Amino acid sequence: MIKRGLLFVLLSWVLLSGIVHAQDMTPTPNGSLITNTGVDMLLPAAIRFRATFAINRQSFESAALSLYQANGFERTISVNLDENLIGEGLDFVEVQIDQALNAANVPRLFEPLSYRWELITTNGKTYTIAQEYLPVPPNTIGEWQQAGDSPITFYWYNPSLGIDILRGNLLTVYTLLQSQTGLDETFQFIIFDSDYRFCDTKLDEETGQEISITRGSDTYSCSRESVQALLQQIDLRFIQRADAAFDTLEAQLMHEIVTEFYGSYWTVTVPAWFEEGLALLYRPYPGLRELVVAQQADTRGALIGLPQLQTPLRSGATPEQQDIWKAQSYLLLLYLADTYGAETPFKLALSLDRAESFDAAFEEITGTTLEDMYRSWRIWLQSRQAERAATWNPYLQTTPTVTPTATITLIPPSRTPTNTSTFTLTPTSTSLTGRDRPTVFVAPTTSPTTAPTASNTPLPPGSLPTVIPTATPPVPVDDDSGGGLPCGSAAIILPALVIAARSRWKK
């Protein structure tokens, strides 16, 4: 009697469980027996598709999952209950299919992925349901956004990045690089914050050690490098912010663009200082901050030697050391432009496809060795000419085009360049922003002064054309105004105003 009672209770519990579950698996309004479909992103391993069929195993004949994207990706995967079954009851079957992301033909992220489940029952009826999913990396901060078409596109989720400003500055850099190299490149940046968590962790049952696993799954291994490799495979340029500063992110992106353009020309090993400095030299604004950082480091005896500049900064370096390393890299390039001609850093970068080594190319163009250049740079660093050179950037014209009128306008709260100069010595902006084919480092035909070429010896002060306005009333010019780089109008900011004012009062 007791056995019969226990059997009755057990059967009642099983039936009740089936009824409750069936209530949760309500068929769709069109009567389909495919319910509760879902998708999970298991970056970088797979995209997981789940579905519940409101039938029992005996009524199941076959099922399949079809995937397709507009880019041409297409795949149909048959359901095998022995492999894909993850749960079942008296009137439901749950299945799961993982589409791997490490194969050659993979769905692309940030492009709509259409998927369709098809179920055929033993009585010959067919049920289908089609839906769409946007595959994006998991994220808990904000919605993923997309901005910009070719040649520069951004994917990001942090609303505080200032993407519009970033893209405007990068397009300025892109236009100049395109003109100088004759190349066309495309960039699709996917940006992660510095604290983005790519993987989860768990304890290995056998070893007791902590291992990295894919977020949302304990079966797939995971690493930041594997995520990066996957994104590169589908032409997304992986960028993880080093910190929360706008300048840091902008420098990362510019470095990516500059090295990509020149990569086709670099058939020899390029020193780290040259690669970093070249990227910073392309910024569309002055480098007075870097000059102050390097000058203060020189005063304290904290400058980094040339041998240490040849290789990337070691991991674990302090923020101060990172600032000094970047400042020196930039100022070494600026010194080359100021001493041997504004086009010299770019000419050197383009010559590395036919050189035996970087050192050989450097000596051929400058007529000096790296060691001698570094010693001369140390002297130049504390000079008045370095202060003038730091107000220059490669988007400034080297000679005036018409007679200017000196005007002073308010300095904007941000150092981001715009098409309006902050201190105008010429009637037109010298920025290349908005021009289709920029021309730099070439004097206008109306000027009697021609742009010099690099020589084997440093050019004497005043050899390169300088901006000498003839305003009405006249604007006094400092007697000590020689040097290799012109002081362009768009580059003069507050420190330059102080110098100009001081010279004027002297006169």
C-alpha positions as CSV (number, residue, x, y, z in Angstrom):
1,M,0.0,0.0,0.0
2,I,2.8,2.4,0.9
3,K,4.6,1.5,-2.4
4,R,1.5,2.3,-4.4
5,G,1.2,5.7,-2.6
6,L,4.7,6.6,-3.3
7,L,4.3,5.7,-7.0
8,F,1.2,7.8,-7.2
9,V,2.9,10.8,-5.7
10,L,5.9,10.4,-8.0
11,L,3.7,10.2,-11.1
12,S,1.7,13.2,-10.0
13,W,4.9,15.2,-9.6
14,V,6.2,14.3,-13.1
15,L,2.8,15.2,-14.7
16,L,2.6,18.4,-12.8
17,S,6.1,19.3,-13.8
18,G,5.3,18.7,-17.4
19,I,2.2,20.9,-17.2
20,V,4.0,23.8,-15.6
21,H,6.8,23.6,-18.1
22,A,4.3,23.5,-21.0
23,Q,2.7,26.7,-19.7
24,D,6.0,28.4,-19.8
25,M,6.5,27.2,-23.4
26,T,3.4,28.7,-24.9
27,P,3.4,28.3,-28.7
28,T,3.8,31.4,-30.8
29,P,0.6,33.1,-32.1
30,N,0.8,31.5,-35.5
31,G,0.6,28.1,-33.9
32,S,4.3,27.2,-34.4
33,L,5.7,24.5,-32.1
34,I,9.0,26.4,-32.0
35,T,9.2,28.5,-28.9
36,N,11.6,30.4,-26.7
37,T,14.4,31.0,-29.3
38,G,17.5,32.7,-28.0
39,V,21.0,33.7,-29.0
40,D,24.2,34.2,-26.8
41,M,27.5,35.7,-27.9
42,L,30.4,33.6,-26.6
43,L,33.2,35.8,-27.7
44,P,35.7,34.7,-29.1
45,A,34.5,31.1,-29.3
46,A,31.0,30.9,-30.8
47,I,27.5,32.2,-31.2
48,R,25.1,30.0,-29.4
49,F,21.5,29.5,-30.7
50,R,18.8,27.9,-28.5
51,A,15.3,26.8,-29.3
52,T,12.5,24.9,-27.6
53,F,10.2,22.5,-29.5
54,A,6.8,22.0,-27.9
55,I,6.8,18.3,-28.7
56,N,8.1,15.1,-27.1
57,R,11.0,13.1,-28.4
58,Q,8.7,10.5,-30.1
59,S,7.1,13.3,-32.2
60,F,10.5,14.7,-33.4
61,E,11.4,13.8,-36.9
62,S,14.1,16.4,-37.8
63,A,15.1,20.0,-37.3
64,A,17.7,22.4,-38.7
65,L,19.1,25.9,-38.1
66,S,19.9,28.1,-41.2
67,L,22.2,31.1,-40.9
68,Y,22.8,33.8,-43.5
69,Q,24.2,37.4,-43.8
70,A,24.1,39.9,-46.6
71,N,27.9,39.6,-47.0
72,G,27.6,36.1,-48.3
73,F,27.9,34.0,-45.2
74,E,25.4,31.1,-45.3
75,R,25.2,27.8,-43.4
76,T,22.6,25.2,-42.5
77,I,23.2,22.9,-39.5
78,S,21.1,19.8,-38.8
79,V,19.9,19.2,-35.3
80,N,21.1,15.9,-33.8
81,L,19.4,15.1,-30.5
82,D,22.3,13.1,-29.3
83,E,24.6,16.1,-29.6
84,N,22.4,19.2,-29.4
85,L,19.8,18.2,-26.8
86,I,20.1,20.1,-23.5
87,G,16.8,19.4,-21.9
88,E,13.5,17.5,-22.4
89,G,10.2,16.8,-20.7
90,L,6.9,15.0,-21.5
91,D,6.0,17.7,-24.0
92,F,9.1,19.7,-24.9
93,V,12.6,19.3,-26.3
94,E,15.3,21.9,-25.8
95,V,18.2,22.1,-28.3
96,Q,21.3,24.2,-28.6
97,I,23.7,24.8,-31.5
98,D,27.1,26.6,-31.3
99,Q,28.3,28.3,-34.5
100,A,32.1,28.5,-34.1
101,L,33.8,31.8,-34.7
102,N,37.3,30.4,-35.3
103,A,36.7,29.0,-38.7
104,A,37.7,30.7,-42.0
105,N,34.1,31.5,-42.9
106,V,32.5,33.2,-39.9
107,P,29.6,35.5,-39.3
108,R,30.7,39.1,-39.2
109,L,30.2,41.2,-36.1
110,F,28.0,44.4,-36.3
111,E,26.2,43.0,-39.4
112,P,22.6,41.6,-39.0
113,L,22.6,37.8,-38.9
114,S,19.4,36.2,-40.0
115,Y,18.6,32.8,-38.6
116,R,15.7,30.3,-39.1
117,W,14.7,27.3,-37.2
118,E,12.8,24.5,-39.0
119,L,11.1,21.6,-37.3
120,I,9.5,18.6,-38.9
121,T,7.3,16.3,-36.8
122,T,6.6,12.6,-37.4
123,N,3.1,13.4,-38.7
124,G,4.7,15.3,-41.6
125,K,4.0,18.8,-40.4
126,T,6.7,21.6,-40.9
127,Y,7.1,24.5,-38.6
128,T,9.5,27.4,-39.1
129,I,10.4,30.7,-37.4
130,A,12.8,33.3,-38.8
131,Q,14.4,36.0,-36.7
132,E,17.4,38.4,-36.8
133,Y,20.3,39.0,-34.4
134,L,23.0,41.6,-34.3
135,P,26.3,39.9,-33.2
136,V,28.2,42.2,-30.9
137,P,30.7,41.7,-28.1
138,P,29.0,41.4,-24.6
139,N,28.8,44.7,-22.8
140,T,27.2,46.0,-19.7
141,I,28.0,49.7,-19.9
142,G,26.1,51.0,-23.0
143,E,24.7,50.1,-26.4
144,W,27.3,49.5,-29.2
145,Q,27.3,52.4,-31.6
146,Q,28.6,52.8,-35.2
147,A,29.8,56.0,-36.8
148,G,31.4,56.9,-40.1
149,D,31.8,55.3,-43.5
150,S,34.9,54.4,-45.4
151,P,37.7,55.2,-45.0
152,I,37.4,55.5,-41.1
153,T,34.6,53.7,-39.2
154,F,34.2,53.4,-35.4
155,Y,32.4,50.9,-33.2
156,W,32.2,51.8,-29.6
157,Y,30.0,51.6,-26.5
158,N,31.3,54.3,-24.2
159,P,29.2,57.5,-24.8
160,S,32.0,59.8,-23.5
161,L,34.6,59.1,-26.1
162,G,34.0,62.2,-28.3
163,I,33.9,60.2,-31.5
164,D,33.0,63.1,-33.7
165,I,36.1,65.1,-32.7
166,L,38.3,62.0,-33.0
167,R,37.1,61.2,-36.5
168,G,37.5,64.8,-37.6
169,N,41.1,64.9,-36.4
170,L,41.9,61.5,-37.9
171,L,40.4,62.4,-41.3
172,T,42.8,65.4,-41.3
173,V,45.7,63.0,-40.7
174,Y,44.4,60.5,-43.3
175,T,44.2,63.2,-46.0
176,L,47.8,64.2,-45.5
177,L,49.0,60.6,-45.4
178,Q,47.1,59.7,-48.5
179,S,48.7,62.7,-50.3
180,Q,52.3,61.9,-49.1
181,T,52.2,58.1,-49.6
182,G,49.9,57.8,-52.6
183,L,48.0,55.0,-50.8
184,D,44.4,54.4,-49.9
185,E,43.7,52.5,-46.7
186,T,40.5,51.7,-44.8
187,F,40.1,51.5,-41.0
188,Q,37.4,49.9,-38.9
189,F,38.2,50.6,-35.2
190,I,36.5,48.7,-32.4
191,I,37.2,50.4,-29.1
192,F,37.1,48.8,-25.7
193,D,37.6,50.6,-22.4
194,S,40.7,49.9,-20.3
195,D,38.7,47.9,-17.8
196,Y,36.7,45.8,-20.3
197,R,36.5,42.2,-19.1
198,F,37.1,39.8,-22.1
199,C,37.0,36.5,-20.1
200,D,35.6,34.9,-17.0
201,T,37.6,32.7,-14.6
202,K,37.0,29.4,-12.8
203,L,39.0,26.9,-10.8
204,D,40.2,23.9,-12.7
205,E,38.8,20.8,-10.9
206,E,41.9,18.7,-11.6
207,T,44.7,21.3,-10.9
208,G,42.8,23.7,-8.6
209,Q,44.3,26.6,-10.6
210,E,42.3,29.5,-11.9
211,I,41.8,29.4,-15.7
212,S,40.2,31.8,-18.2
213,I,36.9,30.8,-19.8
214,T,34.6,32.5,-22.3
215,R,32.0,34.7,-20.7
216,G,28.7,32.9,-20.5
217,S,30.2,29.4,-20.9
218,D,32.5,27.2,-18.8
219,T,33.5,25.0,-21.7
220,Y,35.5,27.3,-24.0
221,S,38.9,28.7,-23.1
222,C,39.4,32.5,-23.6
223,S,42.2,35.1,-23.7
224,R,42.5,38.7,-24.7
225,E,44.8,37.7,-27.5
226,S,42.2,35.2,-28.9
227,V,39.6,38.0,-29.0
228,Q,42.0,40.3,-30.7
229,A,42.9,37.7,-33.3
230,L,39.3,37.0,-34.1
231,L,38.5,40.7,-34.6
232,Q,41.5,41.1,-36.9
233,Q,40.3,38.1,-38.9
234,I,37.1,40.0,-39.8
235,D,39.0,43.3,-40.5
236,L,38.2,45.0,-37.2
237,R,41.1,46.9,-35.7
238,F,41.2,46.1,-32.0
239,I,41.8,49.1,-29.8
240,Q,41.8,48.9,-26.0
241,R,42.2,52.3,-24.3
242,A,45.3,52.5,-22.1
243,D,43.5,55.0,-19.8
244,A,40.5,57.3,-19.8
245,A,42.2,60.3,-21.3
246,F,41.1,61.6,-24.7
247,D,44.7,62.4,-25.8
248,T,45.8,58.8,-25.1
249,L,43.1,57.3,-27.3
250,E,43.7,59.8,-30.1
251,A,47.4,59.0,-30.0
252,Q,46.7,55.2,-30.2
253,L,44.4,55.7,-33.2
254,M,46.9,58.0,-35.0
255,H,49.7,55.5,-34.4
256,E,47.6,52.8,-35.9
257,I,46.8,54.9,-39.0
258,V,50.3,56.3,-39.6
259,T,52.1,52.9,-39.2
260,E,49.6,51.3,-41.5
261,F,50.2,53.8,-44.3
262,Y,54.0,53.6,-44.0
263,G,54.1,49.9,-43.3
264,S,54.3,49.2,-47.1
265,Y,57.5,51.2,-47.3
266,W,59.2,49.8,-44.2
267,T,61.2,46.8,-45.3
268,V,63.8,47.4,-42.5
269,T,63.6,47.5,-38.8
270,V,62.4,50.9,-37.7
271,P,63.4,52.2,-34.2
272,A,60.5,52.6,-31.8
273,W,61.3,56.3,-31.2
274,F,60.9,57.0,-34.9
275,E,57.7,55.1,-35.3
276,E,56.1,56.7,-32.2
277,G,57.5,60.2,-33.0
278,L,56.2,60.1,-36.6
279,A,52.7,59.3,-35.4
280,L,52.8,62.2,-32.9
281,L,54.2,64.5,-35.5
282,Y,51.0,64.1,-37.6
283,R,48.8,65.6,-34.9
284,P,47.0,68.7,-36.2
285,Y,48.2,70.9,-33.2
286,P,51.4,72.0,-31.6
287,G,53.6,70.0,-29.2
288,L,54.4,72.5,-26.5
289,R,53.4,70.1,-23.7
290,E,56.0,67.6,-25.0
291,L,58.6,70.3,-25.1
292,V,58.0,71.2,-21.4
293,V,58.1,67.5,-20.4
294,A,61.4,66.9,-22.1
295,Q,63.0,70.1,-20.9
296,Q,62.0,69.4,-17.3
297,A,63.4,65.8,-17.7
298,D,66.6,67.2,-19.1
299,T,67.0,69.6,-16.1
300,R,66.5,66.7,-13.7
301,G,68.8,64.4,-15.7
302,A,65.9,62.0,-16.4
303,L,66.1,61.9,-20.2
304,I,66.1,58.5,-21.9
305,G,69.2,57.6,-23.8
306,L,69.1,56.8,-27.5
307,P,69.8,53.1,-27.0
308,Q,66.7,52.8,-24.8
309,L,64.7,54.8,-27.3
310,Q,65.4,52.2,-30.0
311,T,63.0,49.7,-28.5
312,P,59.5,50.0,-27.2
313,L,59.1,51.2,-23.6
314,R,59.2,48.3,-21.2
315,S,56.1,47.1,-19.5
316,G,55.7,48.4,-16.0
317,A,57.1,51.9,-16.8
318,T,55.7,54.7,-14.7
319,P,53.3,57.3,-16.3
320,E,56.1,59.8,-16.0
321,Q,58.6,57.6,-17.9
322,Q,55.9,57.0,-20.5
323,D,55.4,60.8,-20.9
324,I,59.2,61.4,-21.2
325,W,59.6,58.5,-23.7
326,K,56.8,59.9,-26.0
327,A,57.9,63.5,-25.6
328,Q,61.5,62.6,-26.7
329,S,60.3,60.5,-29.6
330,Y,58.2,63.4,-30.9
331,L,60.8,66.1,-30.3
332,L,63.5,64.0,-32.1
333,L,61.2,64.1,-35.2
334,L,60.5,67.7,-34.8
335,Y,64.3,68.4,-34.5
336,L,64.8,66.7,-37.9
337,A,62.1,68.8,-39.5
338,D,63.5,72.0,-37.9
339,T,67.1,71.3,-38.8
340,Y,67.0,69.6,-42.2
341,G,63.8,70.7,-43.6
342,A,60.1,70.3,-42.8
343,E,59.7,67.4,-45.2
344,T,62.7,65.4,-43.9
345,P,60.9,63.1,-41.4
346,F,58.4,62.1,-44.1
347,K,61.1,61.7,-46.8
348,L,63.1,59.5,-44.4
349,A,60.0,57.3,-43.7
350,L,59.3,56.8,-47.4
351,S,62.9,55.9,-48.1
352,L,63.0,52.8,-46.0
353,D,61.8,50.5,-48.7
354,R,65.1,50.8,-50.5
355,A,67.6,51.2,-47.7
356,E,70.0,48.6,-46.2
357,S,69.1,49.7,-42.7
358,F,67.4,52.6,-40.9
359,D,70.8,54.0,-39.8
360,A,72.0,54.0,-43.4
361,A,68.9,55.7,-44.7
362,F,69.2,58.3,-41.9
363,E,72.8,59.1,-42.7
364,E,72.1,59.3,-46.4
365,I,69.3,61.9,-45.9
366,T,70.8,63.9,-43.0
367,G,74.5,63.5,-43.5
368,T,75.0,62.6,-39.9
369,T,74.8,59.7,-37.5
370,L,72.1,59.0,-35.0
371,E,74.5,59.5,-32.1
372,D,75.6,62.9,-33.4
373,M,72.0,63.9,-34.1
374,Y,71.0,62.9,-30.5
375,R,73.9,65.0,-29.0
376,S,72.9,68.0,-31.2
377,W,69.2,67.5,-30.2
378,R,70.2,67.8,-26.5
379,I,71.5,71.3,-27.2
380,W,68.6,72.3,-29.4
381,L,66.1,71.1,-26.7
382,Q,66.7,74.0,-24.4
383,S,67.0,76.6,-27.2
384,R,64.7,79.4,-28.3
385,Q,64.4,77.7,-31.7
386,A,62.9,74.6,-30.0
387,E,60.2,76.8,-28.6
388,R,59.3,78.2,-32.0
389,A,59.5,74.7,-33.6
390,A,57.0,73.3,-31.0
391,T,54.3,75.7,-32.3
392,W,54.5,74.0,-35.8
393,N,52.6,71.1,-37.3
394,P,52.7,69.7,-40.8
395,Y,49.3,71.2,-41.8
396,L,50.6,74.7,-41.8
397,Q,51.7,76.5,-44.9
398,T,55.4,77.6,-45.0
399,T,54.8,81.0,-46.7
400,P,52.0,83.5,-46.6
401,T,49.8,83.8,-49.7
402,V,48.5,87.3,-49.4
403,T,49.2,90.4,-47.3
404,P,47.7,89.5,-43.9
405,T,46.0,91.6,-41.2
406,A,47.0,90.7,-37.6
407,T,44.0,89.9,-35.5
408,I,43.7,88.1,-32.1
409,T,40.7,86.0,-31.3
410,L,39.8,84.2,-28.1
411,I,41.5,80.9,-27.5
412,P,38.9,78.1,-27.4
413,P,38.5,75.9,-24.3
414,S,39.8,72.8,-26.2
415,R,43.0,72.3,-28.0
416,T,41.2,70.4,-30.8
417,P,41.9,72.3,-34.0
418,T,39.1,73.8,-36.0
419,N,38.9,75.6,-39.3
420,T,39.2,79.0,-37.5
421,S,42.6,80.0,-36.4
422,T,43.0,81.2,-32.8
423,F,45.7,83.8,-33.6
424,T,45.5,84.8,-37.2
425,L,48.5,86.3,-39.1
426,T,47.1,85.3,-42.5
427,P,43.6,85.9,-43.8
428,T,43.0,82.2,-44.5
429,S,43.3,79.1,-42.4
430,T,46.4,77.0,-42.9
431,S,44.8,73.8,-41.8
432,L,44.3,71.2,-44.5
433,T,40.9,70.1,-43.0
434,G,38.4,70.1,-45.8
435,R,40.8,70.1,-48.7
436,D,40.6,67.3,-51.2
437,R,44.3,67.0,-52.0
438,P,46.5,68.9,-49.5
439,T,49.8,70.3,-50.6
440,V,52.3,70.9,-47.9
441,F,56.0,71.9,-47.6
442,V,55.9,73.6,-51.0
443,A,56.1,77.4,-51.3
444,P,53.4,79.1,-53.5
445,T,54.5,80.2,-56.9
446,T,53.9,83.8,-56.0
447,S,56.6,83.7,-53.4
448,P,60.2,84.5,-54.4
449,T,61.4,82.1,-51.7
450,T,61.7,78.4,-52.6
451,A,61.5,75.5,-50.2
452,P,64.9,74.0,-49.5
453,T,65.8,70.3,-49.7
454,A,67.7,68.3,-47.1
455,S,71.4,68.7,-47.2
456,N,74.3,66.9,-45.6
457,T,74.8,69.7,-43.1
458,P,72.3,71.5,-40.9
459,L,70.7,74.4,-42.7
460,P,71.6,77.8,-41.2
461,P,69.0,79.9,-39.5
462,G,66.6,81.6,-41.9
463,S,67.1,79.1,-44.7
464,L,63.5,77.9,-44.7
465,P,60.8,80.3,-45.6
466,T,59.2,82.0,-42.6
467,V,56.0,83.8,-42.1
468,I,56.8,87.5,-42.1
469,P,53.6,89.5,-42.4
470,T,53.4,93.1,-43.6
471,A,50.4,94.1,-41.7
472,T,49.0,97.6,-41.4
473,P,49.9,98.8,-38.9
474,P,53.2,96.8,-39.0
475,V,53.5,93.9,-36.6
476,P,57.0,93.8,-35.0
477,V,59.0,90.7,-35.7
478,D,61.6,89.2,-33.2
479,D,65.1,89.6,-34.5
480,D,65.9,86.1,-33.5
481,S,63.4,84.6,-35.9
482,G,65.5,82.1,-37.9
483,G,65.2,78.4,-37.9
484,G,64.1,75.5,-40.0
485,L,60.4,75.5,-39.3
486,P,57.9,78.4,-39.9
487,C,55.8,79.6,-37.1
488,G,52.4,79.0,-38.7
489,S,49.4,81.0,-37.7
490,A,47.2,78.1,-36.6
491,A,49.9,76.8,-34.3
492,I,50.6,79.8,-32.1
493,I,48.9,79.5,-28.8
494,L,49.3,81.1,-25.4
495,P,53.1,80.5,-24.8
496,A,53.8,82.0,-28.3
497,L,51.7,85.0,-27.5
498,V,53.8,85.7,-24.4
499,I,57.0,85.5,-26.5
500,A,55.6,87.8,-29.1
501,A,54.4,90.3,-26.6
502,R,57.8,90.3,-24.8
503,S,59.6,90.9,-28.1
504,R,57.3,93.7,-28.9
505,W,57.8,95.5,-25.6
506,K,61.6,95.2,-26.2
507,K,61.3,97.2,-29.3
